[in-house]
Amino acid sequence: MPRSNRPRGRAARADDVADLDLSRAIAGWRRTETRRGASWNVQPVAASKSTKVYVCPGCGNEIEAGAAHLVVWRADGVLGDANDLEARRHWHSHCWKVA
């Protein structure tokens, strides 16, 4: 009899799939960083999800549609989360690293 290459462990079940944190997968691995004495939410945007042109506040150049970049907003703003989200900015990844 030929050898089977299928794993012999437990099979993936629907319950296992439901346990995945879908919001984290969609969010693109958002993280919090501290810069210039403030906390910032930093969320990567994949090139395939980038559909508009933005201006990077770090260098003043355009971030072309289809280019991977970062979306950054305050994590500790005093005016609330809604205002912080409205004030979010799109940065080139390398510009954010040196900011």
C-alpha positions as CSV (number, residue, x, y, z in Angstrom):
1,M,0.0,0.0,0.0
2,P,1.4,3.5,-0.9
3,R,2.4,5.9,1.9
4,S,-0.1,8.6,2.7
5,N,1.2,12.1,3.1
6,R,-1.9,13.4,4.8
7,P,-1.5,14.6,8.4
8,R,-2.8,12.1,10.9
9,G,-3.7,14.7,13.5
10,R,-7.1,16.2,14.1
11,A,-8.8,17.6,11.1
12,A,-9.7,21.3,10.9
13,R,-13.2,21.9,12.2
14,A,-15.6,24.7,11.7
15,D,-15.2,25.6,15.4
16,D,-11.5,26.2,14.9
17,V,-12.1,28.5,12.0
18,A,-14.7,30.4,14.0
19,D,-12.1,31.0,16.7
20,L,-9.9,33.0,14.4
21,D,-9.8,36.7,15.2
22,L,-11.2,38.0,11.9
23,S,-11.0,41.6,13.0
24,R,-7.2,41.2,13.5
25,A,-6.7,39.6,10.2
26,I,-8.7,42.4,8.5
27,A,-6.9,45.2,10.5
28,G,-3.5,44.4,9.1
29,W,-1.7,43.9,12.4
30,R,-2.3,47.4,13.9
31,R,0.2,48.2,16.6
32,T,0.8,51.1,19.1
33,E,4.1,53.0,19.0
34,T,5.4,55.9,21.2
35,R,6.9,58.8,19.3
36,R,7.7,62.4,20.3
37,G,6.2,61.7,23.8
38,A,2.8,60.5,22.4
39,S,1.2,57.1,21.6
40,W,0.3,56.4,18.0
41,N,-1.8,53.7,16.4
42,V,0.1,52.4,13.3
43,Q,-1.7,50.2,10.8
44,P,0.0,48.9,7.6
45,V,-1.9,49.1,4.4
46,A,-1.1,46.4,1.8
47,A,-0.4,47.5,-1.8
48,S,-3.4,45.5,-2.9
49,K,-5.7,47.5,-0.6
50,S,-4.3,51.0,-1.4
51,T,-6.7,52.5,-4.0
52,K,-6.3,56.2,-3.5
53,V,-3.5,58.8,-3.8
54,Y,-2.4,60.4,-0.5
55,V,0.2,63.0,0.5
56,C,2.8,61.8,3.1
57,P,3.1,64.4,5.9
58,G,6.7,63.3,6.4
59,C,8.1,64.1,3.0
60,G,5.3,66.0,1.2
61,N,5.4,63.6,-1.7
62,E,2.5,61.5,-3.0
63,I,1.8,58.0,-1.9
64,E,0.6,56.4,-5.2
65,A,-2.4,54.1,-5.4
66,G,-1.2,50.6,-5.2
67,A,1.8,51.4,-2.9
68,A,2.1,49.8,0.5
69,H,2.1,52.4,3.3
70,L,1.1,53.1,6.9
71,V,-2.0,54.8,8.4
72,V,-1.1,56.6,11.7
73,W,-3.4,58.3,14.3
74,R,-3.1,59.3,17.9
75,A,-3.8,56.6,20.5
76,D,-3.9,59.0,23.5
77,G,-5.7,62.1,22.1
78,V,-7.7,64.1,24.7
79,L,-10.6,64.9,22.3
80,G,-11.7,61.2,21.9
81,D,-11.2,58.3,19.5
82,A,-13.6,59.8,16.9
83,N,-11.5,62.9,16.5
84,D,-8.3,60.9,16.5
85,L,-9.6,58.8,13.7
86,E,-10.6,61.8,11.7
87,A,-7.1,63.2,12.1
88,R,-5.3,60.0,10.8
89,R,-2.6,60.4,8.1
90,H,-1.1,58.2,5.5
91,W,2.7,57.9,5.7
92,H,5.4,56.2,3.6
93,S,6.8,53.4,5.8
94,H,10.3,54.8,5.6
95,C,9.2,58.4,6.4
96,W,7.4,57.1,9.6
97,K,10.6,55.3,10.7
98,V,12.7,58.4,10.6
99,A,10.0,60.8,12.0
